[in-house]
Structure formats: structure tokens, C-alpha cells
Amino acid sequence: MTNLLNRITQEPGQCGGHPCIRGMRIRVTDVLEMLAENVSVAEVLEDFTDLELADIQACLLFTARRTDFPRLTA
């Protein structure tokens, strides 16, 4: 699984420093927004021909790890 995270890159001079896929100018948020708009994985791969299925999986894992907040208890 950690190999998937290696597909996500973040460089200050590229896409405003937003996380991208393998150094390309395809942002993680671009992929996630398409999936949220009910665009199928196959359609995403058709629209971004340089993407691979593992890139989409990396976007999902990256976001899941970023939103895994500790649970607060009273």
C-alpha cells in the first residue's frame, strides 16, 4: 500500500504545491472531484490517458490517510 503513496508527489512550483500524480499536472483533487461527480473510473482513465488504475487508487488512499483524524472521547 505504501507503494501507492509514492505515486503522489508535491512540488512547490507545480500546481500551486497541490498534491499531484507522479509529477504530472493532474491533481489528486481533480481525480477525486470527478469520482464524486459519479464519473466512472474507466471514464477518468479515458480522459487522462497518462493515468493508470493504481494512480486512482493512490488518490483514494492518500486522501483516506489525510482524513484519518484521531477520535475524540469525552
C-alpha positions, 0 to 999 in steps of 0.5 A: 500500500505504501507503494501507492503513496509514492505515486503522489508527489508535491512540488512547490512550483507545480500546481500551486504545491497541490498534491499531484500524480507522479509529477504530472499536472493532474491533481489528486483533487481533480481525480477525486472531484470527478469520482464524486461527480459519479464519473466512472473510473474507466471514464477518468482513465479515458480522459487522462490517458497518462493515468493508470488504475493504481494512480486512482487508487493512490488518490483514494488512499492518500486522501483516506490517510489525510482524513484519518483524524484521531477520535475524540472521547469525552 
